[in-house]
Amino acid sequence: MRFIQGAYTEGMTIDERLEALTQSLELWSRMHMDASKEYEERFRANEERLAQLMDTMNRLGRILEIHDQRIDDHGDRLDNLEHR
């Protein structure tokens, strides 16, 4: 077998070429499947992180609402004391 400029050439039978092509395709297929699996795992992990982040943001938003209400209540109490 001779390898010239990225392609098998003279000295290979059609069966040898088909076998080499089959092996290359099988290798590529396994690599693609591995990459797809890794992508799906990362995507799922990112979805979980995003859900956690959204939950945290919703909690913080609720805390801000409560603090704003308390600040408003304190302001109302001060206004009532000043008018007495």
Secondary structure, DSSP 8 states (H G I E B T S, - for coil): --EETTEE-TT--HHHHHHHHHHHHHHHHHHHHHHHHHHHHHHHHHHHHHHHHHHHHHHHHHHHHHHHHHHHHHHHHHHHHHT-
